[in-house]
Amino acid sequence: MNAFGLFKLSRYFRAQSLIVQSRMAKDQKSMASCGFYFILLLIYLHMVGCLYFFFCLQTYEKSTAKLDMLDQLQLRDFRPYYEEEYRSAKEAIALKGEGATVHAWMSPVDNYDGKEKFWRSYELSRLTMEEKDELSAKNGGLSEKDYQNGHFAFIWSYCIYYTLEVIGGNEMQPAQEIEQFFVVIMNIVGLIFITWIIGEIAVIVA
């Protein structure tokens, strides 16, 4: 993602001043302003969801979950770069010490049965439909659910779900220090952001 794209948000904030300066009726202005803050909330959810996935991915790529998933899906010899990723993850784990088990940050959806559904879906989402068919023929067949969830829309939806969990102040079970730092910052920022939006809407409604 181009970091400078964030500056485009300033253009969106101009919309509120245009609403205030417009000649619309008061009720129409109120509805337009509420719509403005609702869309702003969606943008915030998307940004935090992307950040969550970024931090999760950093842990996963250097975890035993990565090794297990590549073995489970038989991806190591499917494409050359998978073997490189496997070797890289193994080296990162070795740096932690002999016998170390480095866990990836588990998505909340995985807490129900303890299986790494999230990361299985992620690995499958990296494949084209033709590659999934090829992999399915090779390893004995992918399930219908693998095809349904093995795309980025599924990954994105759970990242948004996670963001809503953060806003609610739920326990996210961060696996490492950097993830704990992220959760703390996002909880503080989220509290301020949501309080600000609710306050603005309360003023509009009043």
Backbone torsions as a table, in degrees:
resi	resn	phi	psi	omega
1	MET	NA	134.8	177.4
2	ASN	-74.2	118.4	-177.1
3	ALA	-60.9	-31.3	-178.2
4	PHE	-69.4	-15.0	176.6
5	GLY	-63.2	-23.1	178.7
6	LEU	-63.1	-29.3	-179.0
7	PHE	-67.6	-17.7	178.6
8	LYS	-67.6	-17.3	178.1
9	LEU	-61.9	-28.2	-179.7
10	SER	-61.5	-31.0	178.1
11	ARG	-67.2	-36.2	180.0
12	TYR	-66.3	-37.3	-178.7
13	PHE	-65.3	-22.6	177.1
14	ARG	-66.9	-22.6	-178.6
15	ALA	-61.3	-35.3	-179.7
16	GLN	-65.1	-41.0	178.9
17	SER	-66.9	-33.8	177.3
18	LEU	-66.5	-37.9	177.9
19	ILE	-63.9	-44.6	-178.4
20	VAL	-64.5	-38.5	-175.7
21	GLN	-84.4	-7.9	-176.8
22	SER	-71.9	168.8	-179.5
23	ARG	-98.7	20.3	179.0
24	MET	-68.8	159.4	175.5
25	ALA	-66.5	160.1	-175.8
26	LYS	-58.3	-43.4	180.0
27	ASP	-62.9	-39.8	179.5
28	GLN	-67.6	-38.5	176.9
29	LYS	-63.1	-41.3	-179.6
30	SER	-62.8	-44.3	179.9
31	MET	-65.5	-41.4	179.2
32	ALA	-64.3	-39.7	179.3
33	SER	-66.7	-41.1	177.3
34	CYS	-63.1	-39.6	176.3
35	GLY	-63.0	-38.4	178.1
36	PHE	-59.6	-47.6	-177.8
37	TYR	-72.1	-30.2	176.7
38	PHE	-65.9	-45.1	178.5
39	ILE	-65.0	-37.4	177.3
40	LEU	-61.4	-38.7	177.3
41	LEU	-63.9	-41.1	178.4
42	LEU	-63.4	-39.5	177.7
43	ILE	-63.1	-41.8	178.6
44	TYR	-62.6	-45.0	179.1
45	LEU	-60.2	-42.0	179.8
46	HIS	-63.5	-44.1	-177.9
47	MET	-65.3	-44.5	179.3
48	VAL	-68.1	-37.5	176.7
49	GLY	-60.5	-40.9	177.9
50	CYS	-66.2	-39.9	177.6
51	LEU	-64.5	-42.0	178.2
52	TYR	-58.5	-47.2	-179.2
53	PHE	-63.2	-39.0	179.1
54	PHE	-60.3	-47.4	-178.9
55	PHE	-68.3	-39.1	177.1
56	CYS	-60.8	-42.7	-176.6
57	LEU	-64.5	-37.1	179.1
58	GLN	-61.0	-39.2	179.3
59	THR	-73.7	-44.0	-175.4
60	TYR	-62.2	-41.9	-176.2
61	GLU	-64.3	-14.6	-179.3
62	LYS	-122.9	32.2	-174.6
63	SER	-121.4	164.9	174.8
64	THR	-68.1	-23.8	177.1
65	ALA	-62.4	-36.5	178.2
66	LYS	-63.9	-45.1	179.4
67	LEU	-62.6	-45.5	-178.6
68	ASP	-63.1	-39.6	-176.6
69	MET	-70.6	-39.1	178.0
70	LEU	-65.8	-36.5	177.1
71	ASP	-71.3	-42.7	-177.4
72	GLN	-61.5	-42.3	-179.2
73	LEU	-89.0	-0.5	-179.3
74	GLN	55.8	48.2	-176.3
75	LEU	-94.3	-13.5	-172.6
76	ARG	-57.9	-40.9	-179.8
77	ASP	-105.5	13.5	179.6
78	PHE	-78.7	-42.8	175.2
79	ARG	-141.6	145.9	-176.6
80	PRO	-56.7	-36.8	-176.0
81	TYR	-68.1	-21.6	177.4
82	TYR	-69.2	-37.2	177.5
83	GLU	-65.7	-36.9	176.6
84	GLU	-64.6	-42.2	178.2
85	GLU	-64.5	-38.7	179.0
86	TYR	-63.1	-45.6	-179.7
87	ARG	-65.0	-40.5	179.4
88	SER	-63.2	-43.2	178.9
89	ALA	-64.8	-39.3	-179.2
90	LYS	-65.8	-39.6	178.1
91	GLU	-65.3	-40.1	179.5
92	ALA	-64.8	-39.3	178.8
93	ILE	-68.1	-38.7	-179.9
94	ALA	-61.1	-32.2	179.8
95	LEU	-66.3	-21.7	179.4
96	LYS	-76.8	-14.9	-179.7
97	GLY	116.7	159.1	-176.4
98	GLU	-63.3	132.7	177.7
99	GLY	78.9	8.0	-177.7
100	ALA	-70.0	141.0	174.3
101	THR	-115.7	107.0	-176.3
102	VAL	-98.6	112.1	-176.0
103	HIS	-89.3	142.7	171.6
104	ALA	-78.6	157.8	176.4
105	TRP	-69.0	114.1	-174.2
106	MET	-78.4	132.1	175.7
107	SER	-67.0	145.5	179.1
108	PRO	-53.0	-31.8	-178.5
109	VAL	-64.9	-25.9	-178.3
110	ASP	-79.3	-11.6	-178.0
111	ASN	-70.4	-19.3	-175.1
112	TYR	-70.0	-39.4	-178.2
113	ASP	-130.7	3.0	175.7
114	GLY	77.1	5.2	179.9
115	LYS	-95.1	151.2	-177.7
116	GLU	-85.6	62.8	179.4
117	LYS	-62.9	-40.4	-175.6
118	PHE	-60.0	-48.1	-176.1
119	TRP	-76.5	-27.7	173.5
120	ARG	-63.9	-44.9	178.4
121	SER	-63.8	-37.4	179.0
122	TYR	-62.8	-48.0	-178.7
123	GLU	-62.2	-38.6	179.1
124	LEU	-71.0	-30.1	-179.7
125	SER	-68.2	-17.8	179.3
126	ARG	-78.9	-10.5	-176.8
127	LEU	-99.6	148.5	172.4
128	THR	-76.6	168.6	179.2
129	MET	-61.0	-38.6	179.5
130	GLU	-64.9	-39.5	179.2
131	GLU	-68.6	-35.3	176.1
132	LYS	-63.5	-42.6	178.1
133	ASP	-62.4	-41.3	179.2
134	GLU	-64.6	-44.0	179.2
135	LEU	-65.9	-39.0	179.9
136	SER	-61.8	-41.3	179.0
137	ALA	-68.0	-28.4	-176.4
138	LYS	-80.7	-42.6	-172.1
139	ASN	-103.6	15.2	175.1
140	GLY	98.1	3.6	174.0
141	GLY	108.3	131.9	173.1
142	LEU	-91.5	147.8	-179.4
143	SER	-75.8	166.4	177.4
144	GLU	-62.7	-34.2	178.8
145	LYS	-67.0	-33.9	176.5
146	ASP	-60.9	-41.3	178.6
147	TYR	-69.4	-38.1	-178.8
148	GLN	-69.4	-43.1	-174.7
149	ASN	-94.0	-9.8	-176.8
150	GLY	-82.8	55.3	175.9
151	HIS	-149.3	164.2	-172.3
152	PHE	-69.2	-22.9	177.7
153	ALA	-63.1	-38.0	177.7
154	PHE	-66.3	-45.0	179.1
155	ILE	-61.6	-45.4	-179.2
156	TRP	-61.6	-41.6	-177.6
157	SER	-62.6	-37.3	179.4
158	TYR	-76.9	-27.1	173.7
159	CYS	-67.6	-39.0	176.0
160	ILE	-66.3	-39.8	176.5
161	TYR	-58.6	-43.9	178.8
162	TYR	-59.7	-43.2	-178.9
163	THR	-59.7	-40.8	176.8
164	LEU	-64.4	-33.7	176.2
165	GLU	-64.7	-39.1	178.8
166	VAL	-63.1	-45.5	179.7
167	ILE	-59.1	-35.1	179.9
168	GLY	-78.9	-3.2	178.3
169	GLY	72.4	30.3	-179.0
170	ASN	-82.3	160.7	177.7
171	GLU	-76.0	121.9	-175.3
172	MET	-103.6	-0.2	175.6
173	GLN	51.7	55.5	177.2
174	PRO	-61.4	142.4	-173.8
175	ALA	-92.2	-26.7	-177.2
176	GLN	-136.0	172.7	-174.1
177	GLU	-60.0	-42.3	-177.7
178	ILE	-63.6	-32.7	179.1
179	GLU	-73.7	-37.0	175.5
180	GLN	-62.2	-42.4	178.4
181	PHE	-60.9	-44.0	179.8
182	PHE	-60.8	-45.6	-178.2
183	VAL	-62.9	-43.4	179.9
184	VAL	-61.5	-49.0	-178.5
185	ILE	-62.5	-45.2	-178.0
186	MET	-66.8	-33.6	176.6
187	ASN	-66.0	-41.9	-179.9
188	ILE	-67.4	-49.7	-179.8
189	VAL	-62.1	-42.5	-179.6
190	GLY	-62.5	-40.5	178.9
191	LEU	-62.2	-45.1	179.3
192	ILE	-64.9	-45.0	-176.3
193	PHE	-64.2	-47.8	-178.2
194	ILE	-66.9	-39.7	177.6
195	THR	-61.2	-40.7	179.3
196	TRP	-63.6	-46.0	-178.7
197	ILE	-63.8	-45.0	179.6
198	ILE	-61.8	-40.6	178.4
199	GLY	-62.8	-42.8	179.1
200	GLU	-63.9	-43.3	-179.6
201	ILE	-66.8	-36.9	178.7
202	ALA	-62.0	-39.9	178.1
203	VAL	-65.2	-41.0	-179.4
204	ILE	-65.2	-45.8	-178.7
205	VAL	-65.7	-38.0	-179.8
206	ALA	-66.2	NA	NA
